[in-house]
Each structure stands twice: as structure tokens, then as C-alpha cells.
Amino acid sequence: MDKKSIIGLILIFLVMMGYAYWTSPSLEERQAAQEAARQAASTTTEATASDTQTDAGAEPLPATAETGQAAASGAAVDPNHPFSSAVSGETTDYTIENDVFNVSFRNLGGRIAGIRLKDYKTYDQRTLTLFDAAASDFYLSFFANNRHVRTDRLYFQCLMPAVTRVSGSDSTQVRMRLYARTPESTPDSARYMEWVYTIYGDAYHIGMRLNIIGMQDLIAVNSPFIDLVWQQRLQQFEKALNMEQMNTALFYKPLNDHAEQLKQNRDQTKDLTFPLRWIAFKQQFFSVCLTAGDDFSSARVQQKAYPENPYGYLKDMQAEIGLEYEHETAEHIDLTLFAGPNKYKILREYGTDMERLIPLGWGFFLLQWVNRFAVIPVFDFLESKGLNYGLIILILTILLKIILSPVTYKSYLSSAKMRVIQPEVEIINKRYPKQEQAMDKQRAVMALYKKAGVSPMAGCIPILFQFPILIAMFRFFPASIELRQQPFLWADDLSSYDSVLNLPFNIPFYGDHVSLFALLMAVTNLLYTRMTMKQNVSSNSMPGMKFMMYAMPVMFLGLLNSYSAALNYYYCISTLFTFLQMWMIRSFINDDKVLARLQENKKKPVKKSKFQERLEKMAKQQQEIMRQQQQQKRR
């Protein structure tokens, strides 16, 4: 690439920056747009609630959860409705506290109304609420007496425990019971559906048992399933909205296979016609996961994204799950609801493949092995010592560099061999100057390398060993909840980007802020590239490759500017330690001694491998056949 091309690329980049600045909205315009979006979202929510109340079909509607009032006196109650005694009432919430969260239950729908984590806050220090009733639905849907019944519109009777707080190994239960009606439209104590919630003292999961008693003649006999409908609008918890959206997806676990997920970057609906172990709505650092006691026979799952929503919505998730119902006098369906952090140690304890909610590179065994058996154990050990997380990353980097030092030494030694033998390669290049002699030149160079004991690929093999670790770190740091909201130097949150300057406009492929760790990462990689280019003789003869090597750190600057500060910090100090390693290795390797060793190798007879002997034999046979064919033509 010549000088004019480089200047042209720079001018194009400057024009794009100027256009982005000229067309980007001002701060006042963005604030006005956000306020308009909030008002629109509020209006949409109210309209949705109004539609939900009026779209009754054959079902009498309960009061709204917000007002907590009884059904309107003017609304007629269907006397044949199977749960006519539960269609009106007053909405009441009940709260139980354990060591890790506060969980609220609501009699309207007999459901969990909210789970508020104790040890975690949102990026702007609000209460972090999972499974919020204001942004979710959770109900049973079935047919009874030729009417479609939704339990979210019916009032359950709550049986609360005597205690409202449990701790340690203790547990308590909350019962929500929905009675069918008698002919006199009063609750029938012999026929009911009941949710039994078990709250444990020190766990992020809640046991859920659905008891269906005496309903075999009431629920439609041609219905082998009761549908469990779970809908949730996931809201922003982290500072980097785009990063959180990218790491938010619906996961599901086939009974006899590893966990899978819907595509993160698109809207998708999928019918799962095979048995399932669990379904999870996963965000960057937190998940809500519903696990079956045995299995879910089938489900229909759906996700919808909000790619540029300034109000802070991530995605809408929905799962319609078929619960098998055999029309017995008494049936029991066991479920477990997990609502907590995506922490490897916690998820691993469940033994249901839930740890795959954390992106540790499960698609490639080397990546997951590096993270599971090397990085995470060392990280957890250093964390238990109470060290600052920036210091933990520093120690982890040093340990990795020590482990990889033999590989680094081999790589540098290979580079030194290529460097000292380069004068002889130049002689061969002058011997075959013409383009049509390229194959002869290549054969001569390879013969020289073989005779001297130099392998051009020897420098690439060590890099292949380091590459899985590089990618493993790329996976680990943005997914590590341990780094969430942990400060270090100028960064206030190592799990998100660090910003030393917020720009009033957005630069394409870069962002609207300046990450100092990303800048330092790019600078150290440019310096490292400059050092290696001086030593790499092959790249000096390829100007295009040289330009690409210098362009890569600049490209990474745009890519990683909005990534985890911990990741950029790791890449930066890793490159600095590579500098140090190279300086130390250089003091042990003398170019004159390397050259003398290569000259000694050239005096030794070259051993041919069996494969090479076969190739030479085949080539001779081919030449003999061609010679005989030419002789026959002359005759």
C-alpha cells in the first residue's frame, strides 16, 4: 500500500468523524428524546393494562394490581364461571426475606411479585429487582366449563407462615390457593389449585409445587396439558446498554443435551418439541431460570430486542410451557425458580448445566478448559485473600506469562534463526530475480531452511498455544460478575468501559466516550508491533503486511473502546510483560551463536523423512513415464 493510499484512508476517516459530529443530536435534543420515550413507554404501559382489562372474552376480570380495588360493581359476574368466587378482591402483597433477597408474593394470580437482591445494585445504585410483577406475567392457562381461564386474573387465598425471615439452613413456605366454586358460588374446599412456594435461608432459588386437587372433572377432558405462560420485559442493569443487550438471550436445556440459546442479535420464535430441563431468561450478569422437577414436555419460546431504546429496555422474553396433566384426583408438579447472579460457583452447584449461562467459550474445548480449570480457580483463590481486583488481574497475568515463558522463548528463538539466516536468503533472491523463477527460488529457500534446521512455522506454533488464552480472557472478563462495579484507578466499574472523556457526539466504530485503558492497550500494542517488525525479516519485504500489522491495534481500539475495562487493562499489562520477557530472552540469545549453530547444522547430512522419500520416488516415477512418452512420440 503506497503513501497516497494511506493518506486517502486517513482523509476518509476524518470526513466520517466530521459527518458524525455534524449530524449527531445535541445533549438537549437527546435528553428531550429520552423524555419523549419515557412518556411513550408510560402511555403504552397504561394502554396495555387497559386492553388487558377489557379483553375478557368469557372471563370476568379482576381488579388491576395497581389500584388494589374490588371489581367494579357494575360488572356482571358469570354465575357459571368455574372460579366465580375468585374474580374480585383486593390486591395484597406479602414479603419474605432470606439472606440473599427479599421476595414478594401477590394474591392476584397467586404469583411471585418481585425478587429484590440484597448484595447487588443497578449501575445507578437502584434496587436490583428480578422477576418484577410490573414488567412480567406468570400464570396458568387452561379451559374449564368451556371457558378460557387465566390465573393472573383471579384472586388466590394466601396462607402465610408465622415468620417473615429465614436464614442459613432454615426454610419456610407460602401457600397460594385458588378454590373452584360450589353451585352456590362459594369456595369449594375439596377442589382447588395451589402454589406452594418454599423459601430457603441462604439460596437464590425458590421451590415451587403446583397442587391440583379434585379438578379432574372441571378442567377440559381433552386437554392433556396445562399451559404455564411466563413473560418478562428485561430492563437495563448495567452502564453499557449495547454490551448488556449483546449478552442477553433466552436459554433452554434439552433433557439429554447441552444448553442452547436463541440468537442474541435477532428476534426469534422457536417451538421446542422435545423434553426440556429448564428455560432461562439470561442477562449479562443475572438470570431467572425455571427448572422442571422431571422435565417440560414441550415449550414455545420467543424473544424480541429493543436495539436502540433509550428507555433502557433490553429484550422481551416469553415462554409457553406445557405441563402434563393426567386428570387424576390429586396431581403435583414440582418446579424450581432461580433468580440470582451468573456466578460460576453458584450455578455449578445445581448440576443441571446452568453454568453454561456464562459465556466461557463452551463451543471450543480449549477455551472452556482454560477458563474453568485455570483462570476461575486462580481468580477465586486470589479473591478469597481480599485483594483488589486490579491487583488480582495483575497477578493472574504474571502467572500466565510465567507458564507461557517456554513457548515465548521458542517463538523468539525461531525469530532469531530467521533473522540471522536472512543474508543467505537475500543471495538466493538475487540468484532468481525473474517472476517465472519464483518456484525455483522457493525451492532453494526451503532447501536452505531444511539444511540449516530452520522451520518457518516454528514461530507460528507458539502463537497457536497462546491464542486460546487470549480468546479465553476475551470471554472471561466481560462475563465475570466478580468485577461488576469494582473500581480500579480511574475506572469505577471493571466489568464495563472506563470513560475519561464523554463526547457530545458518536464516532462510527468507536463510540461516544474515550476509554483510557483502551488507548493504553492500543499504544502498547503499536510499540510491540514496531519492535517485532524490526526483528521479523519476512514482514520487512511485504509493505502491505507491515501496514496491516500497524493497523490492527487501531482497529482493536475501535472494537474494544466499549468493552470491559478489565479486558483492556489485561491486554495492556500482558503486552508490557511481553516486552519484559523479550528483553530478558534477548539477553540469553546471542545472534552470533545462533548463526554458528545453523552453520554447524548445514554440515550435517540432511535426514529425509519417509514421507519425503515417497514424494521423491513418486516424482522420479512420473518423470520416467513422461520421458518414455516423449520417446514414443519421436518414433
N, C-alpha and C positions, 0 to 999 in steps of 0.2 A: 504494500500500500504506500503510495507516494505522498509527498508533502501536501500537494494540492487536495488530495482526498481527505487527509486528516483535517485540514483547515475547513473543508466543506462540512464535515461531520460536526465540528465544533460550532460552526455558524448555524447549522440546523438545530442543534441543541439549544443555543442561545435564543433562536427565534421561538422555539417551543416554550421555553421559560417565559419569554416576554408575552406570548399569547396567553399562557395560563394566568399570568399576573393581570393582564388587561381584562380578561373575561371572567375572572373569579369574582364572586359577590363580596361586598364589604362585610365587616363584622356586624354592623347594624342590620344589613339585609339577611345575614344568616340567622341572627337572633330572631328577627321577625318571622323568618320561615319556620324556625323551630317552634315559636309560639303558635303559629297557624297550624302546624302539625299536631301540637298538643290539643288544641281546640277541636281539630277534626277528629282526632282519636277519641276524645271525650264524647263528641257528638255521636260517633259511630258506636261506642260502647252503650250509650243510652238508647240508641235506636235498636241495637241488638237485643238489649234487655226488654224493650217494649215489644219487639217482634216475638221474643220467646214467650212472653206472657199472653200474647193474643193468638199465637199459632197453636191452638189447643187441640184441634181435631175433636175427638170424642172425650178428651180428658179435661176434667175440671182443673184449673191452675191454682197453685199455691201462691202465697204472698211472695213478694220479692225479698231477697235476702237483705237488701239494704234497708228497707223500711221496717221489717220485722213485725208487720201487722197481719191480722187475720184476713182471710179472703173477703173481697167486697160483698157487702150484704145483699147487693142487687144481683149477684151472680148465682144462677141456679146450680144446684148440686145434683148430678146424675144419681138417682137412687140405685141404679143397677151397677154403678162403678164398683169394682171389686175391693177398692180401698177408700170408699167414700168417707169413712171416719177420719182419714188422714189427709184430706185435700186442703184443709185450712188449719191455721195455727199461728203461733208466734215464734219467730226465728230466735234461737238461743245458741250461743257458743259456750263450749266448756274447754278448759285448758288443763293439760297435764304437763309437768316439767320433769325432765331427767337430766343427766349430766351433760348432754351434748346439744339438746334442743328443747324448745317449747312446742308442743303440738296442740292444735285446737281442733275440736270436733263440733260439728253443726248438726242440729236435729233436722233441718231441712235437707233432705237427701241422705241423712244418716252417714255423712261423709267426713273425711278429714278436711278441715277448712284452712289449714296453714301449718307449715313446719318452719320455725324460725331458728336458725343455727346460732349457737352461743359464741363459738370461737371464731367466727368469720363475719366480715362486713363487706358491703359493696365498695367499689373503688372510691366513692364519695361518702363513705362511712355511714350509709344507711343500713338498717336491719336487713340481713340477707334471708329472704323468705323463699323457700321451695314449696311447691305444691300449694300455691296461693289460690283460695277459692275465687278471688276476684278475677283471676286470669286462667281458670281451669274449670273443667267439668269432669265428674266421675260418678257414673250412675249405671244401674242395671236397666235393661230394656227387654221387654217381652210382651206377649199377648195373653190376656186373661179376660174371660167373658166377652170375647170379640172386641176388646178394646186394647189399644196400644198403651202400655204402662211404662212410664219413666219414673224411676225412684227419685230423681233430683227435684221433682215437683210435689213430693209427698213428705209429710212430717213424721219422723220416727220418734219413738219414745226412748229417751236416754236413761240408761241405768249407770250412774256414775259410781266409782269406787269411793271409799271413805277418805283415801289420801289423794292429794293432787301433785305429789312429788315423789319420785322414786330415784334411787341411786345405787351404784355398784351392781351387785348381783340380784337385787330385788326387781320385781316386776309387778304390774297391775293391769287391770282390764277395764275397758269401756265397752258397754253394750248399747247398740242402737237397734231397736226392734220396730218393725213395721207390721201391724196387725191387719189381717183381712177383716171385712165387715161381716156382721151377722145379718139375718133377714131384717133385724130391727135397726140396721145401720150403726151398730155399736161394735167396738173391737172384739174380735173372736180370739180368745187366748189360746185356742188349740191350733190356729192357723196363722203363721207369721213367717216373715223373712227377717233375719237378724245378722248384723255385722258385729263380730266380736274382735275388738282391737286390743292387742297385747303390747304394752309399752315396757321396754326393758331399761334398767337403770343406766347402763353405760354403752348403749348401742345406737347406731344410726338407722336401725331397721325396726319396723313395726310388724308384728304378726297380725294377719287378717284372716278370720274364718267366717265364711258365709254359711249360715244355717238356714235351710229351707225346710220348714216343718208343716206338714198337713196341707201342702199346696198342690198335691198331685192331681186333684180334680179341678182345680181353679186355673192353673196355667194350661194353655192350649196343648192338647194331647199330641198334636202333630209337630210340636216344637222340641227337637232333641237338644236344643241349646238355649241358654240364657245369655244374651249379649251383654258384655261389660264394655262400656264406652268410656274411654279416657282421652280427654282433650286438654291441651295445655299450650298457652302462649308464653314462650320463654323470653324473659327480659334480660337486658344488659346488666351484668355484674362487674365487668372489668373495664379498664380505661380504654383499651384498644378495641373499638366496636368491630372493625373488619376482621381482626385476628380472632375475636370470640365467635363471630359468625362462621368463620372458616373452620373452627374446631367444634361446631355444634352440629349434631346429627342424631338421627334415630337409629338405635342399635337393636338387634334381636339375636337370640341364641337358639339355633336349631338344636333339637334334643340330642342328636348324635353327630354334631359338627361344631366347628369353632364359630365364635360370634361374627356376625356380619353387620353391615350398615347400609342405609340408603345413601345415595350420592350427596356429598356435603354441599356441592355448588349448584344444585338444581332442585326444582320442585319435583316431587315424585310420589306416586301411589303404587303400592305393591300388595298383591294378595299372597299371603303365606299359607299354603295349603298343606303344610307338614307340621308335625308336633314341635312346640317351642318350649324352651326352658324359661326364658324371660324376655321382656321388652323394656328398653331403657330410653329415656329422653336425656341425652348427654350434652352438657355444655363444656366449656373449656376446662373448668376446674370442679364442677359439681354435676351430679346426675341424680335423677329419680328413676328407680328401676323396680318393676313389678315382676316378681318371680312366682311361678306356679309351684304348688306343693308336689304335684306329679308332672303335668305338662299342660300347656294350652293346645287344644286340638288344631286350631287354625286362628288366623287373625288377618285383618286388613289394616295396613299401616300407611300413614301419609305424612309428608312434611312439606311446608311451604315457607319460603325465605322472604325476608324483607331486606333486599340488598342495599338500599340507600335510605333507610327510615331514620330520620333524625330524632324520632321519639324514643329510640332505644329498644325496639323490638328485634329479636334475633330471628326466630322462626316459630311457626305454628306446627305443633305435633298432634297427631291423632292416632289412636289405636282402637279398633273394634275387635274385641276378643270373644271368641265363642267358648262359653263354659258349658261343659256337658251336663245335661240334666236328664235323669232316667225316670222321673215321675214316681219316685219312691216316697213312702210316708215321711221319712227323715233323710235328708241328704246334707253333706258337709263338704265344702270346698275350701281348701287352705291356700292362702296366698301370703307373700311377704313383700312389704314395700320398703325399699331402701331409699333414703334421701340424705345425701351427705357428700363429702369431698371425694374427688377422684385421686385417692391416695393408694399407691400400690399395695402397701402392707395391709390396709383395711380391706380392700376389695379382694385380695388374695385369700383372706380368711374364709370367705364364703364358699370357695371351692366350686364355683359354677361358671368359671371362665369370665367373671366380671372384670378382672384386671385388664382384659382386652379393651375396655373403655378408654384406657390410657394409651395414646399412640407411641409405642416404644419400638416400632419397626417390625410388627408381627409378620409382615409379608416376606421377610428375609431373615433366615435363622441367625445369621451372624449379628445383625443389628439388635435383635431381641436378646441374644446371649450377652452381648457387651453391656446392654443396659440392665438386664435382670441379675446377672451373676458378677458383674464388676462394678459398674457405676453406682447402682442403687445401694448395694451393701456398704460400699465405702462412704457414700454420701450419708447414709443413715448413721453409720458409726461416728463420723465427724460431727454430724448434727447432735448426737447424744452428748457430745462433750461441751455443748453450749457455745460453739464458735460462731463468729459472724459468717453469714453465707458468702460474702465476698472472699473471706479467707478460706472457707471450705472449697470454693471453686479453684482458688489458687493452689491449695494442697492437692486437690484432685488432678489438676493439670500437671503438677510436678511429678506425681506418681505415674501418670500415663506416659509422660516423657521419659521417665526412667525405664519403664517397661519396654518402650519402643526404641530405646537408645541403640540396641544391637541392629535393629532394622535401619535406623538413621545412619549408623556407621557404614553399613553395607551400601546404602544409597550414595553416600558421599565418596566412598572408595571407588565405586563404579564410575562416578562422575570424574574423579581424578584420573582414572585409567583412560577414559575417553579424551580427556584434555591433553595428557602427555603424549598420546599417540597421534594427535591431530596433525602435526607436521608431516608424518608419513602419509596420512590420508590426503593432504594437500598435494603431495607429489603425485599420487595416483590420479587426482582430479586433473592435474596438468597433463598427464600422460594420455588421458582420454577426454579431450576438450569438446569433441563434437557431440551433437544431440543423438545421432544414431549409434554412438558408442556408450550410451547410458547403461545398457545391460552389462557390457564388458567392465565398465567402471564399477558397477555394483558388485559384480562377482569378485573383482580384485579387492575391493574394500572388505567384503565379507571374509575372503581368504586371509587377509591381514589380521582381521579381528580374531579369527579362529586360531591362527598360528600364534598370536601373542596372548591368547587366553582372555580376550575381552568379549563380553557379551553386551550388545546394545540394549537388551531387555533387562539387564540386571538392575538398572536404576528404576525401572517401572514396577518391578515386583514388590520392592519395599513400600512403594506408594499404594499398591493394592492392599497391603496389610493395614495401612493407616486409614484408608478410605472408609471402611465400615465404622471406625471410631469417630471419624469426622461427621458422618451422617447420623450416628447414634447420638452424638451431642446435639445435633440439629433437631432431633426428635425429643431428647430428654428435657432440655432446659425450658422450652416454651410450654411443656406439659407438666412440669414439676410444681405441684401446689405448695411445696415447701418454700419456694421462692416467692410466692404470692405476697405482695405488699411488704416485702423485706427490703429495707433501704441499704444502700451502699454507696459511699462517696456522694456524688450529686444525683444519683438515681434514687427515686423514692419507692420504686417497685421493680425488683429484678426480673419479675415474670413478664413485665410489659416494657415498652420502649422508654428510654430516658430522653428527656427533651430539655435542652439548654436554651432553645430559642423557638418560639411558636411563630410561624409565618402567617401573614394575613391572606395568603393565597395558597393554592395547592399546586405543586410541581408534578407533572405527569411522571410516573415511575419512581417518584421519590417520596412525596407526601407534603404535609403542611407543617412540619417541625424538623428540627435539626437534632439528631441523636449524636452526642459526643462519643459514646462508646463505638458507634458505627463508624464515625470519622476516624477514630484511632485505629480501629480494625483495618480500614482501607489504607491508611498511611503505612502501618506496619507491613501490610501485605505488598504494597508498592515497593518498599525498601527491600523486602525479602526477594521480590521478583527481580529487582535490579542486581542484587548480589548473585542470585542463581543464574541470571542471564550472562553475567561476566564469566561464570565458570562453565556454563553449558555451551560447548563449542558448536553443537549442531544447530542451535537456535540462532546463532550469530549469522549463519548463512541463509536464514529464512526470515526476511524482514516482515512478511505477513504474520508469521507465528510470533515474532517478537512484539508486534503491535497488539496481538490478541492477549499475550501474557500480561501486558501492561493494562489492557482494557478490562480484564477480569476483575481486579479489585474495585474499579469504578462501578462496574455492573453490580457487584455484590453490595456496594454502598447503597444503591437504589433499592435492591431487593431486601436488605436487612435493616433499613432505616426504621421500619415499624415493627421489627421483631424484638424478641426478649432482650433486655439489656444484659442479662446473664450470658446469653449466647454470644453477643458481640464482645463482651468482656473476656469470655473464654477464648474466642478466636484470636483476640488481640494478644493476650498473655501467652497463648500457645505459640504464636508466631515469634514473640520475643524470646521465649525459651528455645525455640528452634535456632534463632540467631546465636544464642549462647552455646548450644550444642555444636553448631557448625564451627564456631571459634575454637572450642575445645578439641574437636576432632581434627581440625586443621593443624593444631599444634602437634598431633601424633602422626600425621601422614605427611611424608616428605615426597614431593613430586619426583625428585631425582632417584630416590629409592624405588618408587613405583615404576619409573621408566626402566631402571636397571632390571627389575624383576620381569618386566614384559620382554626385555631383550633376551633374558635367560630362557623364557618360555618359548621364544622363537627358535632357539637352538634345539629344543627337544622335538622328537618326532610327533607328528600330529596323529592322534588316535582317532580312527574312524569308528563311528557307531555302526551297529548292524543295519539300522535304517538307512544310513548314508551309503553303506556298501550296496544295499539293494537298489537304491536310486541310481548309483553309478553303473551297476550291472545292467539295469533296465535301459539306461541311456546308451550304453555300448551296443546292446542288442538292437535298439532302434536305429542306431547309426549303421550297423551292419546290414540291416534289412533295407535301408534306404540306398546303401552302396550297391547291393545286389540288384535292386530295381533299376538303378541308373545303368548298370552294366547290361541288363537285358534290353533296355531301350536302345542302346548303342548298337547291339547286334541286329 
